[in-house]
Amino acid sequence: MEFTEEQIMLRNTVARFAREQVAPLATEIDHHERFPRETFKKMADLGLLGVGIPEEYDGSGGGIVEACIVAEELARYCASTAASWGAHVDLCAANINRNGTPEQKAMFLPDLASGKKLGGLAMTEPGAGSDVLAMALLAVEKDDKFILNGTKTFITNGPVGDIFLVYATTDPKKKGKGITAFVIEKGFEGFKIGRQFEKLGWRGSPTGELIFEDCQVPRGNVIGRVNEGVKVLLSGLNSERLVLSAECLGIARACLEESQKYARERVQFGKPINEFQMISEKIARMAVKVEAVRIMIWSQAFRMVKEGPAAMTFETACTKLMASEASLENALDATQIFGGYGYTREFPVERYLRDARLMTIGGGTTEIMINLIFRELENRSKQR
């Protein structure tokens, strides 16, 4: 697990950018639920929107290691910015790059890498959340097009995105074997943006509905093969969990670092509160969680580079579970260390707590991760 000079340089660049350009806007975009377009323009100029996209398609190259580096450093200062970036780079662009034809990559990836268009992924529906294969968005083939009818919900970047990787059922009788992946572009006839949700956290990352009413999609926008969309879906789940885990690590780090600083400066009973055993124990335990999650993420990211993501369901589910719970627990401890101030907007820890809460829900709930881990354990025991 050794980072290259280029990866170290990337981390330093993103850390400085996040500290100087992302952090100053974090409170404001959270308060006003505003998407920071100016930040994404600057990220595009730095090449951060092209991470994982090959240079032949105007991207910055790299892969899962680079994606996790960027996700962690952005989330250290603003989970909202990291969430929208992750939906664009990992959920949309990476899946197109992984599963698209050369013609499709040439059509979509340059605009995503340059930031000319913002991407997202649409999988969840009002009646299909954790049970994703129960999706009801229907795609019917007609001549050289598909006609889509239905609704997607809780879509990150939904209200502001331009290109979405959308899953729809093309053969309802086959359920999981009758799903197809499409690239849907803003401006398609019959495609419109629905309501934007008001949220507890991730308030600077817009979440909304996508509505399809006889939406006409060219056959050339099918990613992979018809009725084999589950292959596209599964190809990205493990890398998605690692990127989300890196975002969790960023939040957990923020809670630890802000708590250390505050506990050194806050004086009660004539001495800094970090000299009280209960406070120092909280900080020490926060650090242990950060270190454990860090080791899990990077060991798996480097392994994924060598072996690919397909065979890492158990490992990435373990990491997502550990990372999401660590971020939430650290946020709870941070607000406790800050006391009354931790419950106000004067300090960022209340935002960290709200942002961390979603980490145990989005990208696979805690309960789904536990189910996956148990199922993989059972499968492994049967093979012994």
N, C-alpha and C positions, 0 to 999 in steps of 0.2 A: 504494500500500500504506500507507494511513493508518488507524490505529485510531480509532474514535469515542471520545468521552468515556466512553460506557457500557462499551465494551470495555476501556478502560484501567482503569476502576473495577473491572470484573470481575477483571482480572488482579491488581490490587492486593489485592482481597478474598480471592481464592483463594490467592495467595502467602502472605498473612498467616495464613489459616486452615491451610494446609498446614504452615507453619513452626511454628505454635503448637499445633495439634490433631492433625495427622497424623504429623509427625516424631517426637514423643515415644513413639508406639506402634509405630513401624516395626520396631525391633529385636525387640520382644516378640512381635508377631504373626508375624514371620518365624520366630523360634525355636520357637514353639509351634504353628505352622501354624494360626493362629486368624483367622477372619473378623471384622473389627472392626465389629460391628453398631452400636456407639455412634458411630463415626465417620460411618457412613452416615445415622444419624438426624440428626446435626448437618448433614450435607450436604443432607439433605432440607429442613431448616429454613432453610438459606441459598438454597434453590432450585436447587442444583447438580444434583439428580437430574432436574430438569425442563428442562435445557438442550436446546434444539432442539425441544421440545414447545410447540406454539402456546398462547398464553394462554387461548384458548377452551376448552382441555382442561386447564386449571389448570397449564400449564407456564410456563417462564420465557422462552420465545421464543428468538430467536437461531438459529444454524445452525452450519455447519462452522467458521467462524472462532472462535466462542465455545467450541465443543467442543475445538478444538485448544489454546486458551488454558488451559482447565481441565485437559486431559490433561497438558500440559507442566508446569504448576505442581504438580500432584499427584505426578507421577512424579519431580520434582526431589527429593522427600523419601521417597516410598514407591511403587515401581513396582507393588506388589501392590494397593494401594488404587486406583491409576490403572487397572489392568487390570480390576478388578471394576466400577469406575465406567464404563469404556468399553464393557464388555459390556452393561451395563444401558442406558446412554444411546444409544450409537451402533449397536450390533449389534441390539438389541431394539427400543427405543422409536422410534428414527429410521426403521427399516424399516417398522414398523407405521404411523407417521405418513406415510411416503412412499407406501405401497402399500395401506393399508387404506381401507375405506369410512368415511363419516362416522359410521355406527353403530358400527363396530368401534373407531374412534378414541375415541368417547365411552365405550365399554365398557372399554377397556384403558389408555388414556393417563393419565387422572387418577390412578389408583392407582400407576402407575409414577412420575409426576411428584412425587407426595407422599411416595414411599418406602414407602407401605403395602405394595407388592409389589416384589420385586426381579426384574429381567429378565435374560435371557441368550439366546444363539443356539445352535442345535444343528444342525451341518452335518457334522462329521467322524464317521466310523465306523471300526470296527476294520480294515475293508478298503478304506476310501475316505478318504484324507487329501488329498494334493495332487491326486489323480484324483477330485475331488469328485463328478463325474457318475456314478461307479461305485457310488453309494450303494445299499444293499440294504434299508433300512427301507421296508417295503411298506405302502401305504395302500389298502385296498379299500373302495369305496363300498357301503353297505348302507342302504337306505331313506334317511333324512335324516341319516345319520352316515357317518363313515369309521372303519374298524377298522385300527389300526396295529399292526404286529408287527416287532420288530427292536431294535437297540441303537445309541445314539450314544455317542461317547467323547471324552475330552479337552475336556469342555464347561466353559468358565469360568463360575463361579457355579452349576454343576450341583448341588452338594450343598446349596446354600442358597437357590436361586432359587425363584420362585413362578410366573413366566410365561416361556415359552420360544417363540421363533420356530423352528419345526422344519421341516426339509425332508425329504420322503419321496417315493418313487417311486410314482406312481399308474398308470403304464403302462410296465413294465419293457422292453418291446420298443422303445419310442421313446427310451430312455435320456434324454438331456438334454431332449428334448421331451415327456417324460412325468413331470416332477417337479412337485410341488405344495408350497406353503408353508402351514403351519398354525400357529395359536397354541395351544399346549398349556398347560393350567393345572394347577398342583399340586392334587391331589385327584381328577383325572379317573380313572375306573375303568380299571384296567389299566395305569396309568402309575406307575412307582416310580423312586426314586433308587438307582443302583447304588453301586459302591465309589468312595471318594475316593482320588485318587492322592497319593502322597508325592513331592514334587518337589525338584529342585535349587534352583530360584528361584521367584519369584512365590508364595512359601509362605504369604502371608497372603491370597491369592486362591484360594479352593477350586476345584479342578478334579476332575470326576468323570464317571461314566457315567449315562446316562438309559436306562431299560429300558421297552420297550413290549410288553405281552403282552395282545393283544386290547384295546388301549386304544381307548376310544370317544370320538370327537371330533365335535362338532356341525358340520354343514356351514357354519354361520355363522362358524366359526373358520378357514375357508379365507381366506388373504390373497392377493389377486389372483384369477386364474382357475385352475381345475383344469388341470393339465398345463402351466401357464405359470409355474411357480415359479422357473425360471431367470431370468426377467425381474426377479423380486423380488430374487433372489440378486445378479445383476449390478448392480442399481441401487444397491447399497450397498458394493460392493467398493472402489471408488476412494476414497470418503470414509473407509472403514475403514482403508485404508492411510495416509491422511493423519493420522488420529487416532493410530494406532500410531506413526507417525513422530514425532508430537509427544511421545509418551511416551518414545521413544528420545532425543529432544532433551533432555528433562528429566533422563534418566540421564546423558547426555553432559555436560550442564551441571554436574550434581552432582559428577561425577568431576573436572572441571576446577576447580571452585570449592574442593572439599575438598583437592585437590592443591596449589593455590596457597597455601592457608592453612597446610597442613602444611609445605610447602617453605620458607616464611618462618620457621617456628618451629623446625624440626628443624636442629640444629647438629651438624656433623661437621667434623673437622680445623680447628676454630676459627671456622667461619663457617656461615651458613645454607646449606642445600643448594641453594636456588634461585640461588646465585651460581656453582654449577658448571654448565658449559656443557651437559652432557648432560641435566641436569635441566631447565634453562631451555628447551632445545630441545623436550623432550617436552611441556612446558606450552604452549609456543607452538603446536606442531602440534595439540594438543588444542583450543586456542582456534580455530584455523582450521577444524577440522571442525565445531565448534559453530556458527560463523558461517555456513559453507556450508549446513549443514542448515537453520538458521533461515531463510535467504533462500529456499531451495527450498520449505519448508513454507508460508511466508506468501504467497509469490507465487502458489502454486497454490490456497491456501485462498481468497484474494480473487478469483482467476479463477473458481473453482468457484461462488462466490456469483453471479457474473454469467452463467456459461454452463451451470451444472449439472455433475454428475460424469460423465455418460455418455461424453464424448469425451476423457477424461483418463487413459486406461489407461497410456499410455507415461510421462507425467509422474509419476503417482503411484507407478508401479513403480520408476522411477528414484529417487524420494524415499525410498520404503521401503527400497530396497537401500542407498542412501547412509546413511540415518539409522540403520538397524540395525547396519551395520558400524561406523559412527562411535561408537555407544554402546559396542559391544564393544571396539573398539580403545582408546577412552578409558579404559574400565574396566581393561583390561590394563595400560595405562601408569600408571594411578593406583596399582594394586597394586604396580607396580615402584617407583614413587616412594616409597611408604610402606615398602618393604622388608619385613622380617619382620612388622612391625605390620600391613601390608596383607593378611597371610595369617591374621590373627586377627579375632575378633569385637569387639575393643576399638575398632576403627574401622569405619565403614560401607562402605568400599570393597570388601570381600570380598562384601558383599551386592549391591552394584552390579554386580559381575562376574557373579554367579550370575543376577541378574535380566536383565542385558543379553544373556546367552547365548540366552535364549528368543526375543529379538527377531528373530533371524535365522531362526527356525523358525515361530513363530506368525504368523497373518495372511498366510500365503504365504511359503514358504521362500526363502532367497537364490537357490536354483537356479530356482525358479518365477519369481521376479522377473526373473532374467537371461533366461529363455526368453521372457517377455512382452516385454521390451525388444527383444530380437533380432527377434521376430516383428513387432512394430510398426515397427521400422526397415525390415524387408523390405517390409512392406505400403506404407510411405511411398515407398520407392524405386521400387516398381512403378507408383505413381500419378504419378510425375514425367514 
